[in-house]
Amino acid sequence: MLSAFSRPVQDSTPARFEGVPTAICSPSSNPLLLGEHEIGIEHRGALYRLKTARQGS
């Protein structure tokens, strides 16, 4: 089963999804992480985790 975010590997064009803005705010993670490997971000009562990836370390 494919999710809304699945696309073929060979497709090098950016995915476009209805209702998703084409330009989004994308700040650097460095000021958020402050040297940590993982932080929690609270949004509307839910806690989300932001983690560094192996490629980003």
C-alpha distance matrix in Angstrom:
0.0 3.8 6.6 10.0 11.4 9.4 11.6 13.0 15.4 18.3 18.2 21.1 21.5 20.8 17.7 19.0 17.5 19.4 21.6 21.4 24.9 25.4 28.1 27.6 30.1 29.3 32.2 32.7 31.7 35.0 37.1 34.4 34.1 37.8 37.5 35.1 31.8 30.1 31.0 30.0 29.7 30.3 28.9 29.7 30.2 27.0 27.4 25.1 25.6 26.3 26.5 27.8 25.6 27.1 27.5 29.3 31.8
3.8 0.0 3.8 6.7 7.8 5.8 8.2 10.2 12.9 15.7 15.1 17.8 17.9 17.0 13.9 15.3 14.0 16.2 18.5 18.1 21.4 21.7 24.4 24.1 26.7 26.0 29.0 29.7 28.9 32.4 34.4 31.9 31.8 35.6 35.4 33.3 30.1 28.4 29.3 28.3 27.8 28.6 27.0 28.0 28.9 25.7 26.0 23.5 24.0 24.3 24.6 25.7 23.6 25.3 25.3 26.9 29.7
6.6 3.8 0.0 3.8 5.3 5.3 8.7 11.8 14.1 17.0 15.8 17.9 17.6 15.9 12.6 13.5 11.7 13.8 15.5 15.0 18.4 19.2 21.7 21.0 23.5 23.0 26.0 27.0 26.2 29.7 31.5 28.9 29.1 32.9 33.0 30.8 27.9 25.9 26.4 25.3 24.4 25.0 23.3 24.3 25.3 22.3 22.7 20.2 21.1 21.4 22.3 23.6 21.9 24.2 24.1 25.3 28.1
10.0 6.7 3.8 0.0 3.8 5.7 8.4 12.0 14.5 17.0 14.9 16.7 15.5 13.5 9.9 10.1 7.9 10.1 11.9 11.4 14.9 15.7 18.5 18.1 20.9 20.9 24.1 25.5 25.1 28.8 30.3 28.0 28.6 32.3 32.8 30.9 28.3 26.3 26.4 25.2 23.8 24.4 22.3 23.2 24.7 22.0 22.7 20.2 21.3 21.3 22.6 23.8 22.5 25.0 24.5 25.3 28.4
11.4 7.8 5.3 3.8 0.0 3.8 6.5 10.2 11.9 14.6 12.8 14.0 13.3 11.1 8.0 9.4 8.4 11.5 13.1 11.4 14.4 14.6 16.9 16.4 19.0 18.3 21.5 22.5 22.1 25.7 27.5 25.4 25.8 29.5 29.8 28.1 25.3 23.6 24.1 23.3 22.2 23.3 21.6 23.1 24.6 21.7 21.7 18.8 19.3 18.8 19.7 20.6 19.0 21.4 20.8 21.6 24.8
9.4 5.8 5.3 5.7 3.8 0.0 3.8 7.0 9.0 11.9 10.7 12.7 12.8 11.6 8.9 11.2 10.9 14.1 16.3 14.8 17.6 17.3 19.7 19.5 22.1 21.1 24.2 24.8 24.4 27.8 30.0 27.9 27.9 31.6 31.5 29.8 26.7 25.4 26.4 25.9 25.2 26.5 25.0 26.6 27.9 24.7 24.6 21.5 21.6 21.1 21.4 21.9 19.7 21.5 20.9 22.4 25.5
11.6 8.2 8.7 8.4 6.5 3.8 0.0 3.8 6.4 8.6 7.1 9.6 9.9 9.7 7.6 10.4 11.3 14.6 17.3 15.8 18.1 17.0 19.7 20.1 22.9 21.8 25.0 25.6 25.6 28.9 31.2 29.6 29.6 33.1 33.0 31.6 28.6 27.7 28.8 28.6 27.8 29.3 27.8 29.5 31.1 28.0 27.7 24.5 24.4 23.4 23.5 23.5 21.0 22.5 21.3 23.0 26.3
13.0 10.2 11.8 12.0 10.2 7.0 3.8 0.0 3.8 5.5 5.5 8.7 10.2 11.2 10.1 13.3 14.7 18.0 20.8 19.3 21.3 19.8 22.4 23.0 25.7 24.3 27.4 27.6 27.6 30.7 33.3 31.9 31.7 35.0 34.5 33.3 30.2 29.6 31.1 31.3 30.8 32.5 31.2 33.1 34.5 31.3 30.8 27.5 27.0 25.8 25.4 24.9 22.1 23.0 21.6 23.8 27.0
15.4 12.9 14.1 14.5 11.9 9.0 6.4 3.8 0.0 3.8 5.5 7.6 10.2 11.5 11.4 15.0 16.9 20.4 22.9 20.9 22.5 20.7 22.7 23.2 25.4 23.6 26.3 26.0 26.0 28.7 31.7 30.5 30.0 33.2 32.4 31.4 28.2 28.0 29.9 30.5 30.3 32.4 31.5 33.7 35.0 31.7 30.7 27.2 26.2 24.7 23.8 22.8 19.8 20.2 18.6 21.2 24.2
18.3 15.7 17.0 17.0 14.6 11.9 8.6 5.5 3.8 0.0 3.8 6.1 9.1 11.5 12.2 15.7 18.1 21.5 24.3 22.3 23.5 21.3 23.4 24.4 26.8 25.0 27.9 27.6 28.0 30.6 33.6 32.8 32.4 35.4 34.7 34.0 30.9 31.0 32.8 33.6 33.2 35.4 34.3 36.6 38.1 34.9 34.0 30.4 29.4 27.6 26.8 25.5 22.5 22.7 20.7 23.2 26.3
18.2 15.1 15.8 14.9 12.8 10.7 7.1 5.5 5.5 3.8 0.0 3.8 5.7 8.2 8.8 12.1 14.8 18.2 20.9 19.0 20.1 17.8 20.1 21.5 24.1 22.8 25.9 26.1 26.9 29.7 32.3 31.5 31.6 34.7 34.3 33.7 30.9 30.7 32.1 32.6 31.8 33.8 32.4 34.5 36.3 33.3 32.7 29.2 28.6 26.8 26.4 25.4 22.7 23.5 21.3 23.3 26.7
21.1 17.8 17.9 16.7 14.0 12.7 9.6 8.7 7.6 6.1 3.8 0.0 3.8 6.5 8.8 12.1 15.3 18.7 21.1 18.7 19.1 16.3 18.1 19.6 21.9 20.4 23.3 23.4 24.5 27.1 29.8 29.4 29.6 32.4 32.2 31.9 29.3 29.4 30.7 31.5 30.7 32.9 31.7 34.0 36.0 33.1 32.2 28.6 27.8 25.6 25.2 23.8 21.4 22.1 19.5 21.2 24.7
21.5 17.9 17.6 15.5 13.3 12.8 9.9 10.2 10.2 9.1 5.7 3.8 0.0 3.8 6.4 9.0 12.6 15.7 18.1 15.8 16.1 13.1 15.3 17.2 20.0 19.0 22.3 23.0 24.4 27.3 29.6 29.1 29.7 32.7 32.8 32.6 30.3 30.0 30.9 31.4 30.1 32.0 30.4 32.5 34.8 32.2 31.7 28.2 27.8 25.7 25.9 24.9 22.8 24.1 21.5 22.7 26.3
20.8 17.0 15.9 13.5 11.1 11.6 9.7 11.2 11.5 11.5 8.2 6.5 3.8 0.0 3.8 6.4 9.8 13.2 15.0 12.4 12.6 9.8 12.0 13.6 16.4 15.7 19.1 20.1 21.5 24.6 26.7 25.9 26.9 29.9 30.3 30.0 27.8 27.2 27.8 28.1 26.6 28.4 26.7 28.8 31.1 28.6 28.2 24.9 24.7 22.6 23.2 22.5 20.9 22.7 20.3 20.9 24.7
17.7 13.9 12.6 9.9 8.0 8.9 7.6 10.1 11.4 12.2 8.8 8.8 6.4 3.8 0.0 3.8 6.6 10.2 12.4 10.2 11.5 9.7 12.5 13.8 16.9 16.6 20.2 21.5 22.4 25.8 27.7 26.5 27.4 30.7 31.3 30.5 28.1 27.1 27.5 27.3 25.7 27.2 25.2 26.9 29.2 26.7 26.7 23.5 23.8 22.2 23.1 23.0 21.4 23.5 21.6 22.3 26.0
19.0 15.3 13.5 10.1 9.4 11.2 10.4 13.3 15.0 15.7 12.1 12.1 9.0 6.4 3.8 0.0 3.8 6.8 9.1 7.5 8.8 7.6 11.1 12.6 16.2 16.7 20.5 22.4 23.6 27.1 28.5 27.2 28.6 31.9 32.9 32.1 30.0 28.6 28.5 27.9 25.9 26.9 24.5 25.8 28.4 26.3 26.7 23.9 24.7 23.4 24.8 25.1 24.0 26.4 24.6 24.9 28.6
17.5 14.0 11.7 7.9 8.4 10.9 11.3 14.7 16.9 18.1 14.8 15.3 12.6 9.8 6.6 3.8 0.0 3.8 6.3 5.6 8.3 8.8 12.2 13.1 16.6 17.5 21.2 23.4 24.2 27.8 29.0 27.2 28.7 32.2 33.3 32.1 30.1 28.3 27.9 26.8 24.6 25.2 22.5 23.4 26.0 24.0 24.8 22.3 23.6 22.9 24.7 25.5 24.6 27.4 26.0 26.1 29.6
19.4 16.2 13.8 10.1 11.5 14.1 14.6 18.0 20.4 21.5 18.2 18.7 15.7 13.2 10.2 6.8 3.8 0.0 3.8 5.6 8.3 9.7 13.2 14.1 17.7 19.3 23.0 25.5 26.4 30.2 30.9 29.1 30.9 34.3 35.7 34.5 32.7 30.6 29.8 28.4 25.9 25.9 22.8 23.2 26.0 24.4 25.8 23.7 25.5 25.1 27.3 28.4 27.8 30.7 29.4 29.3 32.8
21.6 18.5 15.5 11.9 13.1 16.3 17.3 20.8 22.9 24.3 20.9 21.1 18.1 15.0 12.4 9.1 6.3 3.8 0.0 3.8 6.4 9.2 11.9 12.2 15.6 17.7 21.1 24.0 24.9 28.6 28.9 27.0 29.1 32.4 34.2 33.0 31.5 29.2 28.0 26.3 23.5 23.2 20.0 20.1 23.1 22.0 23.6 21.8 23.9 23.6 26.2 27.6 27.5 30.7 29.6 29.0 32.4
21.4 18.1 15.0 11.4 11.4 14.8 15.8 19.3 20.9 22.3 19.0 18.7 15.8 12.4 10.2 7.5 5.6 5.6 3.8 0.0 3.8 6.4 8.8 8.9 12.3 14.0 17.6 20.4 21.3 25.0 25.5 23.7 25.8 29.1 30.7 29.7 28.2 26.1 25.1 23.8 21.1 21.3 18.4 19.2 22.2 20.7 21.8 19.6 21.3 20.6 23.0 24.2 24.1 27.3 26.0 25.3 28.7
24.9 21.4 18.4 14.9 14.4 17.6 18.1 21.3 22.5 23.5 20.1 19.1 16.1 12.6 11.5 8.8 8.3 8.3 6.4 3.8 0.0 3.8 5.5 6.3 9.9 12.2 15.8 18.8 20.4 23.8 24.1 22.9 25.2 28.2 30.1 29.6 28.4 26.6 25.4 24.4 21.5 21.9 19.1 20.1 23.4 22.2 23.1 20.9 22.4 21.2 23.7 24.5 24.7 27.8 26.2 25.2 28.6
25.4 21.7 19.2 15.7 14.6 17.3 17.0 19.8 20.7 21.3 17.8 16.3 13.1 9.8 9.7 7.6 8.8 9.7 9.2 6.4 3.8 0.0 3.8 6.5 10.1 11.8 15.5 18.2 20.1 23.4 24.1 23.3 25.5 28.4 30.0 29.8 28.6 27.2 26.4 25.9 23.3 24.3 21.7 23.2 26.4 24.9 25.3 22.7 23.7 22.0 24.0 24.2 24.1 26.9 24.8 24.0 27.6
28.1 24.4 21.7 18.5 16.9 19.7 19.7 22.4 22.7 23.4 20.1 18.1 15.3 12.0 12.5 11.1 12.2 13.2 11.9 8.8 5.5 3.8 0.0 3.8 6.9 8.9 12.3 15.3 17.6 20.7 21.1 20.6 23.1 25.7 27.6 27.7 26.8 25.6 24.7 24.4 21.6 22.8 20.6 22.4 25.6 24.3 24.4 21.9 22.7 20.6 22.8 22.9 23.2 26.1 23.9 22.6 26.1
27.6 24.1 21.0 18.1 16.4 19.5 20.1 23.0 23.2 24.4 21.5 19.6 17.2 13.6 13.8 12.6 13.1 14.1 12.2 8.9 6.3 6.5 3.8 0.0 3.8 6.1 9.5 12.7 14.7 17.9 18.1 17.3 19.8 22.5 24.6 24.4 23.7 22.3 21.1 20.7 17.9 19.1 17.0 19.0 22.1 20.9 20.8 18.4 19.2 17.3 19.7 20.1 20.9 24.1 22.3 20.6 23.9
30.1 26.7 23.5 20.9 19.0 22.1 22.9 25.7 25.4 26.8 24.1 21.9 20.0 16.4 16.9 16.2 16.6 17.7 15.6 12.3 9.9 10.1 6.9 3.8 0.0 3.8 6.3 9.9 12.0 15.0 14.7 14.1 17.0 19.4 21.7 21.9 21.7 20.3 18.9 18.7 15.9 17.4 15.8 18.2 21.2 20.2 19.7 17.4 18.0 15.8 18.3 18.6 20.0 23.2 21.5 19.3 22.3
29.3 26.0 23.0 20.9 18.3 21.1 21.8 24.3 23.6 25.0 22.8 20.4 19.0 15.7 16.6 16.7 17.5 19.3 17.7 14.0 12.2 11.8 8.9 6.1 3.8 0.0 3.8 6.6 8.8 11.9 12.3 12.0 14.3 16.8 18.7 19.0 18.6 17.7 16.8 17.3 15.1 17.4 16.4 19.4 21.9 20.3 19.2 16.4 16.2 13.5 15.4 15.3 16.6 19.6 17.9 15.5 18.5
32.2 29.0 26.0 24.1 21.5 24.2 25.0 27.4 26.3 27.9 25.9 23.3 22.3 19.1 20.2 20.5 21.2 23.0 21.1 17.6 15.8 15.5 12.3 9.5 6.3 3.8 0.0 3.8 6.4 8.8 8.7 8.9 11.6 13.6 15.8 16.5 16.8 16.2 15.1 16.1 14.1 16.7 16.5 19.7 21.9 20.6 19.0 16.4 15.8 12.8 14.6 14.4 16.3 19.3 17.7 14.8 17.2
32.7 29.7 27.0 25.5 22.5 24.8 25.6 27.6 26.0 27.6 26.1 23.4 23.0 20.1 21.5 22.4 23.4 25.5 24.0 20.4 18.8 18.2 15.3 12.7 9.9 6.6 3.8 0.0 3.8 5.5 6.8 7.7 9.4 11.1 12.8 13.9 14.2 14.3 14.0 15.8 14.7 17.8 18.3 21.8 23.5 21.9 19.7 16.9 15.5 12.0 12.9 11.9 13.9 16.5 14.9 11.7 13.8
31.7 28.9 26.2 25.1 22.1 24.4 25.6 27.6 26.0 28.0 26.9 24.5 24.4 21.5 22.4 23.6 24.2 26.4 24.9 21.3 20.4 20.1 17.6 14.7 12.0 8.8 6.4 3.8 0.0 3.8 5.7 5.1 6.0 8.5 9.9 10.4 10.5 10.5 10.3 12.5 12.1 15.6 16.7 20.4 21.5 19.6 17.0 14.2 12.3 8.7 9.4 8.7 11.4 14.2 13.4 10.0 11.6
35.0 32.4 29.7 28.8 25.7 27.8 28.9 30.7 28.7 30.6 29.7 27.1 27.3 24.6 25.8 27.1 27.8 30.2 28.6 25.0 23.8 23.4 20.7 17.9 15.0 11.9 8.8 5.5 3.8 0.0 3.8 5.4 5.3 6.0 7.4 9.2 10.3 11.3 11.4 14.2 14.3 17.8 19.4 23.1 24.0 22.3 19.4 17.0 14.7 11.3 11.2 9.9 12.8 14.9 14.2 10.4 11.0
37.1 34.4 31.5 30.3 27.5 30.0 31.2 33.3 31.7 33.6 32.3 29.8 29.6 26.7 27.7 28.5 29.0 30.9 28.9 25.5 24.1 24.1 21.1 18.1 14.7 12.3 8.7 6.8 5.7 3.8 0.0 3.8 5.7 5.5 8.5 10.2 12.3 12.5 11.5 13.7 13.3 16.5 18.1 21.7 22.6 21.5 18.8 16.9 15.3 12.4 13.3 12.8 16.0 18.4 17.9 14.1 14.6
34.4 31.9 28.9 28.0 25.4 27.9 29.6 31.9 30.5 32.8 31.5 29.4 29.1 25.9 26.5 27.2 27.2 29.1 27.0 23.7 22.9 23.3 20.6 17.3 14.1 12.0 8.9 7.7 5.1 5.4 3.8 0.0 3.8 5.7 8.7 8.9 10.4 9.7 8.0 10.0 9.6 12.9 14.7 18.4 19.1 17.8 15.0 13.2 11.6 9.1 10.6 11.1 14.6 17.4 17.5 13.9 14.5
34.1 31.8 29.1 28.6 25.8 27.9 29.6 31.7 30.0 32.4 31.6 29.6 29.7 26.9 27.4 28.6 28.7 30.9 29.1 25.8 25.2 25.5 23.1 19.8 17.0 14.3 11.6 9.4 6.0 5.3 5.7 3.8 0.0 3.8 5.5 5.2 6.8 6.9 6.4 9.6 10.6 14.2 16.6 20.3 20.4 18.7 15.4 13.4 10.9 8.2 8.4 8.6 12.3 14.8 15.4 11.9 11.7
37.8 35.6 32.9 32.3 29.5 31.6 33.1 35.0 33.2 35.4 34.7 32.4 32.7 29.9 30.7 31.9 32.2 34.3 32.4 29.1 28.2 28.4 25.7 22.5 19.4 16.8 13.6 11.1 8.5 6.0 5.5 5.7 3.8 0.0 3.8 5.6 8.7 9.7 9.3 12.4 13.5 16.8 19.4 23.0 23.1 21.7 18.4 16.8 14.4 12.0 11.9 11.5 15.1 16.9 17.4 13.8 12.9
37.5 35.4 33.0 32.8 29.8 31.5 33.0 34.5 32.4 34.7 34.3 32.2 32.8 30.3 31.3 32.9 33.3 35.7 34.2 30.7 30.1 30.0 27.6 24.6 21.7 18.7 15.8 12.8 9.9 7.4 8.5 8.7 5.5 3.8 0.0 3.8 6.7 9.0 10.1 13.7 15.6 19.1 21.8 25.4 25.2 23.4 19.9 18.0 15.0 12.5 11.2 10.1 13.4 14.5 15.4 12.0 10.2
35.1 33.3 30.8 30.9 28.1 29.8 31.6 33.3 31.4 34.0 33.7 31.9 32.6 30.0 30.5 32.1 32.1 34.5 33.0 29.7 29.6 29.8 27.7 24.4 21.9 19.0 16.5 13.9 10.4 9.2 10.2 8.9 5.2 5.6 3.8 0.0 3.8 5.6 7.1 10.8 13.3 16.7 19.7 23.3 22.7 20.6 16.9 15.2 11.9 10.1 8.6 8.5 12.0 13.6 15.2 12.2 10.5
31.8 30.1 27.9 28.3 25.3 26.7 28.6 30.2 28.2 30.9 30.9 29.3 30.3 27.8 28.1 30.0 30.1 32.7 31.5 28.2 28.4 28.6 26.8 23.7 21.7 18.6 16.8 14.2 10.5 10.3 12.3 10.4 6.8 8.7 6.7 3.8 0.0 3.8 7.1 10.7 13.4 16.9 19.6 23.2 22.5 20.0 16.3 14.0 10.3 8.3 5.7 5.5 8.6 10.3 12.4 9.9 8.4
30.1 28.4 25.9 26.3 23.6 25.4 27.7 29.6 28.0 31.0 30.7 29.4 30.0 27.2 27.1 28.6 28.3 30.6 29.2 26.1 26.6 27.2 25.6 22.3 20.3 17.7 16.2 14.3 10.5 11.3 12.5 9.7 6.9 9.7 9.0 5.6 3.8 0.0 3.8 7.0 9.9 13.4 16.1 19.6 18.8 16.2 12.5 10.3 6.7 5.6 4.3 6.5 9.8 12.3 14.4 12.1 11.5
31.0 29.3 26.4 26.4 24.1 26.4 28.8 31.1 29.9 32.8 32.1 30.7 30.9 27.8 27.5 28.5 27.9 29.8 28.0 25.1 25.4 26.4 24.7 21.1 18.9 16.8 15.1 14.0 10.3 11.4 11.5 8.0 6.4 9.3 10.1 7.1 7.1 3.8 0.0 3.8 6.6 10.0 13.0 16.5 15.7 13.5 9.9 8.4 5.7 5.4 6.6 9.4 12.8 15.7 17.4 14.7 14.6
30.0 28.3 25.3 25.2 23.3 25.9 28.6 31.3 30.5 33.6 32.6 31.5 31.4 28.1 27.3 27.9 26.8 28.4 26.3 23.8 24.4 25.9 24.4 20.7 18.7 17.3 16.1 15.8 12.5 14.2 13.7 10.0 9.6 12.4 13.7 10.8 10.7 7.0 3.8 0.0 3.8 6.5 9.7 13.0 12.0 9.9 6.2 5.6 4.6 6.3 8.9 12.2 15.2 18.5 20.1 17.7 18.0
29.7 27.8 24.4 23.8 22.2 25.2 27.8 30.8 30.3 33.2 31.8 30.7 30.1 26.6 25.7 25.9 24.6 25.9 23.5 21.1 21.5 23.3 21.6 17.9 15.9 15.1 14.1 14.7 12.1 14.3 13.3 9.6 10.6 13.5 15.6 13.3 13.4 9.9 6.6 3.8 0.0 3.8 6.4 10.0 9.9 8.2 5.6 5.0 6.1 7.3 10.7 13.9 16.8 20.3 21.4 18.8 19.8
30.3 28.6 25.0 24.4 23.3 26.5 29.3 32.5 32.4 35.4 33.8 32.9 32.0 28.4 27.2 26.9 25.2 25.9 23.2 21.3 21.9 24.3 22.8 19.1 17.4 17.4 16.7 17.8 15.6 17.8 16.5 12.9 14.2 16.8 19.1 16.7 16.9 13.4 10.0 6.5 3.8 0.0 3.8 6.7 6.3 5.6 4.4 6.1 8.7 10.7 14.2 17.5 20.2 23.8 25.0 22.5 23.5
28.9 27.0 23.3 22.3 21.6 25.0 27.8 31.2 31.5 34.3 32.4 31.7 30.4 26.7 25.2 24.5 22.5 22.8 20.0 18.4 19.1 21.7 20.6 17.0 15.8 16.4 16.5 18.3 16.7 19.4 18.1 14.7 16.6 19.4 21.8 19.7 19.6 16.1 13.0 9.7 6.4 3.8 0.0 3.8 5.5 5.3 6.3 7.4 10.7 12.4 16.1 19.3 21.6 25.3 26.1 23.8 25.3
29.7 28.0 24.3 23.2 23.1 26.6 29.5 33.1 33.7 36.6 34.5 34.0 32.5 28.8 26.9 25.8 23.4 23.2 20.1 19.2 20.1 23.2 22.4 19.0 18.2 19.4 19.7 21.8 20.4 23.1 21.7 18.4 20.3 23.0 25.4 23.3 23.2 19.6 16.5 13.0 10.0 6.7 3.8 0.0 3.8 5.6 8.4 10.3 13.9 16.0 19.7 22.9 25.1 28.8 29.7 27.5 29.1
30.2 28.9 25.3 24.7 24.6 27.9 31.1 34.5 35.0 38.1 36.3 36.0 34.8 31.1 29.2 28.4 26.0 26.0 23.1 22.2 23.4 26.4 25.6 22.1 21.2 21.9 21.9 23.5 21.5 24.0 22.6 19.1 20.4 23.1 25.2 22.7 22.5 18.8 15.7 12.0 9.9 6.3 5.5 3.8 0.0 3.8 6.7 9.8 13.3 16.0 19.4 22.9 25.2 28.8 30.1 28.0 29.2
27.0 25.7 22.3 22.0 21.7 24.7 28.0 31.3 31.7 34.9 33.3 33.1 32.2 28.6 26.7 26.3 24.0 24.4 22.0 20.7 22.2 24.9 24.3 20.9 20.2 20.3 20.6 21.9 19.6 22.3 21.5 17.8 18.7 21.7 23.4 20.6 20.0 16.2 13.5 9.9 8.2 5.6 5.3 5.6 3.8 0.0 3.8 6.5 10.1 13.1 16.3 20.0 22.0 25.5 26.9 25.1 26.3
27.4 26.0 22.7 22.7 21.7 24.6 27.7 30.8 30.7 34.0 32.7 32.2 31.7 28.2 26.7 26.7 24.8 25.8 23.6 21.8 23.1 25.3 24.4 20.8 19.7 19.2 19.0 19.7 17.0 19.4 18.8 15.0 15.4 18.4 19.9 16.9 16.3 12.5 9.9 6.2 5.6 4.4 6.3 8.4 6.7 3.8 0.0 3.8 6.8 10.0 13.0 16.7 19.0 22.4 24.0 22.1 23.0
25.1 23.5 20.2 20.2 18.8 21.5 24.5 27.5 27.2 30.4 29.2 28.6 28.2 24.9 23.5 23.9 22.3 23.7 21.8 19.6 20.9 22.7 21.9 18.4 17.4 16.4 16.4 16.9 14.2 17.0 16.9 13.2 13.4 16.8 18.0 15.2 14.0 10.3 8.4 5.6 5.0 6.1 7.4 10.3 9.8 6.5 3.8 0.0 3.8 6.7 9.9 13.5 15.5 19.0 20.5 18.7 19.9
25.6 24.0 21.1 21.3 19.3 21.6 24.4 27.0 26.2 29.4 28.6 27.8 27.8 24.7 23.8 24.7 23.6 25.5 23.9 21.3 22.4 23.7 22.7 19.2 18.0 16.2 15.8 15.5 12.3 14.7 15.3 11.6 10.9 14.4 15.0 11.9 10.3 6.7 5.7 4.6 6.1 8.7 10.7 13.9 13.3 10.1 6.8 3.8 0.0 3.8 6.3 10.0 12.2 15.6 17.3 15.5 16.4
26.3 24.3 21.4 21.3 18.8 21.1 23.4 25.8 24.7 27.6 26.8 25.6 25.7 22.6 22.2 23.4 22.9 25.1 23.6 20.6 21.2 22.0 20.6 17.3 15.8 13.5 12.8 12.0 8.7 11.3 12.4 9.1 8.2 12.0 12.5 10.1 8.3 5.6 5.4 6.3 7.3 10.7 12.4 16.0 16.0 13.1 10.0 6.7 3.8 0.0 3.8 7.0 9.5 13.1 14.3 12.1 13.3
26.5 24.6 22.3 22.6 19.7 21.4 23.5 25.4 23.8 26.8 26.4 25.2 25.9 23.2 23.1 24.8 24.7 27.3 26.2 23.0 23.7 24.0 22.8 19.7 18.3 15.4 14.6 12.9 9.4 11.2 13.3 10.6 8.4 11.9 11.2 8.6 5.7 4.3 6.6 8.9 10.7 14.2 16.1 19.7 19.4 16.3 13.0 9.9 6.3 3.8 0.0 3.8 6.4 9.7 11.4 9.5 10.1
27.8 25.7 23.6 23.8 20.6 21.9 23.5 24.9 22.8 25.5 25.4 23.8 24.9 22.5 23.0 25.1 25.5 28.4 27.6 24.2 24.5 24.2 22.9 20.1 18.6 15.3 14.4 11.9 8.7 9.9 12.8 11.1 8.6 11.5 10.1 8.5 5.5 6.5 9.4 12.2 13.9 17.5 19.3 22.9 22.9 20.0 16.7 13.5 10.0 7.0 3.8 0.0 3.8 6.7 8.0 5.8 6.4
25.6 23.6 21.9 22.5 19.0 19.7 21.0 22.1 19.8 22.5 22.7 21.4 22.8 20.9 21.4 24.0 24.6 27.8 27.5 24.1 24.7 24.1 23.2 20.9 20.0 16.6 16.3 13.9 11.4 12.8 16.0 14.6 12.3 15.1 13.4 12.0 8.6 9.8 12.8 15.2 16.8 20.2 21.6 25.1 25.2 22.0 19.0 15.5 12.2 9.5 6.4 3.8 0.0 3.8 5.3 5.0 6.4
27.1 25.3 24.2 25.0 21.4 21.5 22.5 23.0 20.2 22.7 23.5 22.1 24.1 22.7 23.5 26.4 27.4 30.7 30.7 27.3 27.8 26.9 26.1 24.1 23.2 19.6 19.3 16.5 14.2 14.9 18.4 17.4 14.8 16.9 14.5 13.6 10.3 12.3 15.7 18.5 20.3 23.8 25.3 28.8 28.8 25.5 22.4 19.0 15.6 13.1 9.7 6.7 3.8 0.0 3.8 5.4 5.4
27.5 25.3 24.1 24.5 20.8 20.9 21.3 21.6 18.6 20.7 21.3 19.5 21.5 20.3 21.6 24.6 26.0 29.4 29.6 26.0 26.2 24.8 23.9 22.3 21.5 17.9 17.7 14.9 13.4 14.2 17.9 17.5 15.4 17.4 15.4 15.2 12.4 14.4 17.4 20.1 21.4 25.0 26.1 29.7 30.1 26.9 24.0 20.5 17.3 14.3 11.4 8.0 5.3 3.8 0.0 3.8 5.7
29.3 26.9 25.3 25.3 21.6 22.4 23.0 23.8 21.2 23.2 23.3 21.2 22.7 20.9 22.3 24.9 26.1 29.3 29.0 25.3 25.2 24.0 22.6 20.6 19.3 15.5 14.8 11.7 10.0 10.4 14.1 13.9 11.9 13.8 12.0 12.2 9.9 12.1 14.7 17.7 18.8 22.5 23.8 27.5 28.0 25.1 22.1 18.7 15.5 12.1 9.5 5.8 5.0 5.4 3.8 0.0 3.8
31.8 29.7 28.1 28.4 24.8 25.5 26.3 27.0 24.2 26.3 26.7 24.7 26.3 24.7 26.0 28.6 29.6 32.8 32.4 28.7 28.6 27.6 26.1 23.9 22.3 18.5 17.2 13.8 11.6 11.0 14.6 14.5 11.7 12.9 10.2 10.5 8.4 11.5 14.6 18.0 19.8 23.5 25.3 29.1 29.2 26.3 23.0 19.9 16.4 13.3 10.1 6.4 6.4 5.4 5.7 3.8 0.0
